[in-house]
Amino acid sequence: MAKLRRHTLARPRLNRVQHLDDDHSLVLLDTASCPVDGDRDALPPNVLDALASRGGDEAPTLVTHRVILGYDDLDADECLRRVLPPDVTVPTGFETAGRIAHLNLRDEHEPWKRVIAAVLIDKLPQIETVVNKTGETGGPFRTFTMEVLAGEGGDGPLETTVSENGLVYAMDFRGMYWNSRLGTERARLVDSFDENDVVLDLCCGVGPIALPASKKCLAVYANDLNPAAVAYLGRNAKRNKGTSLAGVTNLDAGECLRVRIAEFAAAKKKGGSNFDERDLAKMRFTRVVMNLPQGSLTLLPCFVGAFDRETWPPEFLPIVHAYAFSKSDDPESDAGARAAKELGLEEDAAALGDGVGYRRVRLVAPGKHMMLVSFKLPERAAYAER
């Protein structure tokens, strides 16, 4: 049996070995590797070895056995292939956020959308609610309109809990931005920080970058324009042991940047009477994160002329991590050039200076890349006159 395992029929709730009586059993082979009408000599070597392993009356024989599968025996994809018309594509690759399945259905699915949702609820034990995106992501909080196709939610909050990179996040999926597909990218970004970094997360959401960063960095400041997301961030910070935020604000990204710079300048001016060097180091951010790919680059003008050389010398200017979409054949040059332009520099990636890092995070659509641009804030932008 061990030799045959990789070629046996593996289905939930179906035994690979069917006992007929005290002397006879059926080992169900998978027709994918052992076709019913195929040539015996073309069977996998392990199957041929098993058939030749015994002689006489105990010799195994090949027989055709019909297995009848009902609805309970089929997975979601198999069920949908049977209930949807042949010319309707079976939706696959949908995103999940905790117990919510988030679909992006096409026009062809409209008559069948509730059937699709019912099957997913029935077949995926972890899913309790199925929603369908009905509008584009946009607005100040980067949310989108959706309809609940199955499960609880209606028009109200869609609260769920998501586990990611060792932490747990509560959120209202309808009321704030979340993309489960970015979990690996968020981990990569946090991994690039070290224990001496002070991180300013300008678009923190419910905390998937700020909270894990707070477990390894010297200090983390979190900000978001969405008050509901900031409220959930507070709950998530309390829920996850070992996380600690140095400051949380609910401001426009530009205003948050100005507040943090002003607070540092005031503390530095007071000097040693109230702050030692480590206290000051915890207030001077070394990294700035802007993780809204649709709008991060448009936030870059807030850095222009925001610093002064005496309070914030060139060697302490932060590294900026900005996400962006690009449809260019050369997404690195495109994203870099657009970032430079938003900083008031030449529309050329080279204007960002040396050591610029680019990462193609993922292909969100044919010809459309999500990009990460990481660069040390250029002096010409940081100290520019307003």
Beta strands, then each sheet from edge to edge (+ up, - down):
strand 1: 17-19
strand 2: 25-27
strand 3: 95-97
strand 4: 100-103
strand 5: 129-133
strand 6: 146-150
strand 7: 159-164
strand 8: 167-172
strand 9: 198-201
strand 10: 219-223
strand 11: 247-249
strand 12: 287-290
strand 13: 319-326
strand 14: 357-365
strand 15: 368-376
sheet 1: 1+ 2-
sheet 2: 3+ 4- 5- 6+
sheet 3: 7+ 8-
sheet 4: 11+ 10+ 9+ 12+ 13+ 15- 14+
end
